[in-house]
Amino acid sequence: MKPSVTCFACFLKQVKMIVDTLGVDKDKGIKFAKEVARYIAEVDEQLPPPVIAKRIYELAGDYLGKRDPYKKLKEKSIEAMKGLKAEFLKRLEGISNSFERLKLAMKFSASANAIDYGVSLEFDIDEIMSDLERVGIQDEDYLMENFKRGKKWMILGDNAGENVADSVVAGVLTERGCDVIYAVRGEPVLNDITLDDDLSDFNGVAKVITTGSGYSGLWKDASDGFWKQFYEVDVVISKGQGNFETIDELMKMGMVRRPVYFLLKVKCDPIAERLSQEVGTFVAKLVWPKV
């Protein structure tokens, strides 16, 4: 998915959010903003937004001394979600049908995609629970077939905090005898989950790997080891807008040649237009690459 004018405005918004989060002095902030503006002015506008955005966070390291500016906020998000997970598990315990448990867990995972510091530094954790019923799980036959057969699944992670909700999906799959891989970013970018963050919720329910890439999405430079596993699994669940934007483009380029199940909250007009949805709605659907 290629960027729109809205995306370029969002890049500059991210600059202010980074500066405000770190509380840097005015001179440093201005130098950083000007350097990002120069970069954006010359960038290849055919690249997906998450690919363009990576350089902004590299510049944050160069000019502000913080390659992972949202580290503390990520820790707070993860801690908050651990508390919400405990509450959600009580609700999940009341469901005996294993496939219904999976669907509810996926709704929890989708609603947790509201945590996204690329869009806003604030989120209402209570809305994650109240939004569960707003998530409509599509392509149930595809999910059920692979769930019943105890197939291999991969979840492409997105934001820190959201990963705690993803671990519930992994847990339900593991209960059914499925093998689960959870893939995280190879480097800090936005508030995305990395190997340096708390991934303890996946202990015993998933093998955690990295894409080998530092983009806020999946891109061509992901490691050979990652791609091998990406094509070996039976189901890929892709979390969040960044993964959608990049995989959508890779499908068009013929570089992703398998179906991907997208699970996300629509947070901006360009994504809403691409998916024919309204901002604020949830997407839980299977997408096949066009031949």
C-alpha positions in Angstrom: 0.0 0.0 0.0 1.5 3.3 -1.1 1.3 6.5 1.0 -1.2 9.3 0.6 -0.9 12.9 1.6 -2.4 11.9 5.0 0.5 9.6 5.6 3.1 12.3 5.1 1.2 14.5 7.6 1.3 11.5 10.0 5.1 11.3 9.6 5.5 14.8 10.9 2.9 14.2 13.7 5.2 11.3 14.8 8.1 13.7 15.1 6.2 15.9 17.6 5.0 12.8 19.5 8.6 11.6 19.9 9.9 15.0 21.0 7.0 15.4 23.5 7.5 11.9 24.9 11.3 12.4 25.5 10.9 16.0 26.7 14.0 17.1 24.7 15.0 20.8 24.6 13.7 23.1 21.8 17.0 23.2 19.8 17.4 19.4 19.6 13.7 19.0 18.7 13.9 21.5 15.9 17.1 19.9 14.5 15.4 16.5 14.5 12.2 17.9 12.9 14.2 19.6 10.2 16.2 16.5 9.4 13.0 14.4 9.2 11.5 17.1 6.9 14.5 16.9 4.6 14.3 13.1 4.5 10.6 13.1 3.8 11.0 15.6 1.0 13.3 13.3 -0.9 11.9 9.9 0.0 10.5 7.5 -2.6 6.8 7.9 -2.4 6.2 4.5 -3.9 7.3 2.8 -0.6 4.7 1.8 2.0 4.4 4.1 5.0 6.0 1.7 7.5 9.1 1.5 5.3 9.3 5.3 5.1 8.8 5.7 8.8 11.8 3.5 9.8 14.3 6.2 9.0 12.4 8.6 11.3 13.3 6.4 14.3 16.9 6.0 13.2 17.1 9.8 13.1 15.6 9.9 16.6 18.6 7.9 17.7 21.0 10.1 15.9 19.6 13.5 17.0 17.9 12.7 20.3 20.0 9.8 21.6 17.0 7.5 21.9 16.6 4.7 19.3 13.6 3.3 21.2 11.9 6.5 22.4 8.7 4.7 23.6 10.5 2.1 25.7 9.0 3.2 29.0 5.5 3.6 27.5 5.8 0.1 26.0 6.6 -1.2 29.5 3.5 0.5 30.9 1.3 -0.8 28.1 2.5 -4.4 28.6 1.9 -4.1 32.4 -1.6 -2.7 31.9 -2.5 -5.4 29.5 -1.4 -8.1 31.8 -4.0 -7.0 34.3 -6.6 -6.9 31.5 -5.6 -10.3 30.4 -6.4 -11.7 33.8 -9.8 -10.2 33.6 -10.4 -11.6 30.1 -9.3 -15.1 31.0 -12.1 -15.3 33.6 -14.5 -14.6 30.8 -12.8 -17.1 28.5 -13.1 -19.8 31.2 -16.8 -19.7 30.8 -16.7 -21.0 27.2 -16.3 -24.7 26.7 -16.4 -24.9 22.9 -12.8 -24.7 21.8 -13.4 -22.9 18.5 -15.6 -20.3 20.2 -12.7 -19.8 22.6 -10.5 -19.1 19.7 -12.9 -16.6 18.1 -13.2 -14.7 21.4 -9.5 -14.7 21.9 -9.1 -13.3 18.4 -11.6 -10.6 19.2 -9.5 -9.7 22.3 -6.4 -9.6 20.1 -8.0 -7.4 17.5 -9.5 -4.9 20.0 -6.0 -4.6 21.7 -4.7 -3.3 18.3 -6.0 0.1 19.6 -2.6 0.4 21.3 -0.7 2.3 18.6 1.7 5.2 19.4 2.0 5.9 15.7 -1.5 7.2 15.9 -2.0 8.4 19.5 -0.1 8.3 22.8 -3.3 7.6 24.6 -5.7 4.7 24.6 -8.6 3.7 26.8 -7.8 0.2 28.1 -11.5 -0.2 29.2 -12.5 0.1 25.6 -10.6 -3.0 24.7 -13.0 -5.1 26.6 -16.1 -3.1 25.5 -15.0 -3.4 21.8 -15.0 -7.2 21.8 -18.5 -7.5 20.4 -17.6 -5.1 17.6 -15.2 -7.5 16.1 -16.7 -9.8 13.5 -14.7 -12.8 12.7 -14.9 -13.6 9.0 -13.8 -16.7 7.0 -14.6 -19.0 9.9 -14.4 -22.1 7.8 -10.8 -21.5 7.0 -9.9 -20.9 10.6 -11.9 -23.9 11.9 -10.4 -26.3 9.4 -6.9 -25.4 10.4 -7.8 -25.3 14.1 -9.4 -28.7 14.2 -6.5 -30.4 12.4 -3.9 -29.0 14.9 -2.0 -27.1 12.2 1.0 -24.8 12.4 0.2 -21.1 12.9 2.2 -17.9 12.9 1.1 -14.6 14.4 2.9 -11.5 13.1 3.0 -9.2 16.2 2.5 -5.5 16.1 2.4 -3.2 19.2 3.8 -3.7 22.7 0.9 -4.4 25.1 -1.1 -5.9 22.3 1.3 -8.8 22.4 -0.2 -9.8 25.8 -3.6 -10.2 24.1 -1.9 -12.1 21.2 -0.6 -14.6 23.7 -4.2 -15.6 24.6 -4.7 -16.6 21.0 -1.5 -18.6 21.1 -2.6 -20.3 24.3 -6.0 -21.4 22.9 -4.2 -22.7 19.7 -1.7 -24.6 21.8 -4.5 -26.2 23.9 -5.9 -27.6 20.6 -2.5 -29.1 19.7 -1.4 -26.4 17.2 2.2 -25.3 17.0 2.5 -21.5 17.2 5.2 -19.1 16.2 5.1 -15.5 17.3 7.2 -13.1 15.2 8.3 -9.7 16.4 10.3 -6.8 15.0 14.0 -7.1 14.6 14.7 -3.5 15.8 12.9 -0.9 17.9 10.4 1.2 15.8 7.3 3.0 17.0 5.9 1.1 20.0 6.2 -2.2 18.2 7.2 -5.3 20.2 10.8 -6.6 19.9 12.8 -9.3 21.6 14.0 -6.8 24.1 10.5 -6.3 25.5 8.6 -8.5 27.9 7.4 -11.6 26.0 7.0 -13.8 29.1 3.3 -14.4 28.3 4.4 -16.6 25.4 6.3 -19.0 27.6 4.9 -22.5 26.9 2.5 -21.3 24.2 4.6 -20.1 21.3 8.1 -20.0 19.8 9.1 -16.4 19.6 11.2 -15.3 16.6 12.1 -12.1 14.9 11.4 -11.1 11.3 15.0 -9.9 11.2 13.8 -6.6 10.0 13.3 -3.2 11.7 10.4 -2.0 9.7 7.0 -1.4 11.4 5.6 -4.1 9.1 6.9 -7.0 7.0 9.2 -6.1 4.2 11.6 -7.6 1.7 14.6 -7.5 4.0 13.1 -10.0 6.5 15.6 -12.8 7.1 15.7 -16.0 5.0 15.0 -18.0 8.2 11.8 -16.0 8.8 10.6 -16.4 5.2 11.2 -20.2 5.4 8.9 -20.4 8.5 6.4 -18.0 7.0 5.8 -20.4 4.2 6.0 -23.6 6.2 3.1 -22.7 8.6 -0.5 -23.4 7.6 -2.0 -20.1 8.9 -0.5 -16.6 9.2 -2.4 -14.1 11.4 -1.1 -10.6 10.7 -1.7 -8.0 13.4 -2.1 -4.2 12.8 -2.0 -1.6 10.1 1.7 -1.6 9.5 1.8 -5.3 8.6 -1.3 -4.8 6.4 0.3 -1.9 4.5 3.5 -3.8 3.8 2.0 -7.2 3.1 -0.6 -5.6 0.8 2.3 -4.1 -1.2 4.3 -7.4 -1.2 1.2 -9.2 -2.5 0.9 -6.8 -5.4 4.6 -7.3 -6.1 4.2 -11.1 -6.1 6.6 -11.4 -3.1 3.9 -12.8 -0.7 2.3 -15.8 -2.4 0.1 -17.1 0.3 -3.2 -16.2 2.1 -2.9 -14.0 5.2 -5.5 -13.5 7.9 -5.5 -9.8 8.9 -6.6 -8.8 12.4 -6.6 -5.0 13.0 -8.4 -1.9 14.0 -8.8 0.7 11.2 -7.3 3.9 12.5 -6.9 6.3 9.6 -8.6 7.3 6.3 -6.1 5.7 3.9 -6.5 2.3 5.5 -10.3 2.8 5.7 -10.4 3.6 2.0 -8.2 0.6 1.1 -10.3 -1.8 3.1 -13.7 -0.2 2.3 -14.3 0.3 6.0 -14.9 3.2 8.4 -12.3 4.5 10.8 -12.7 2.8 14.1 -14.0 -0.5 12.8 -12.3 -3.8 13.1 -11.1 -6.1 10.3 -10.7 -9.9 10.8 -10.6 -11.5 7.4 -8.6 -13.7 5.1 -6.9 -12.1 2.1 -5.5 -14.0 -0.9 -2.9 -12.6 -3.2 -4.2 -11.6 -6.6 -2.7 -13.7 -9.4 
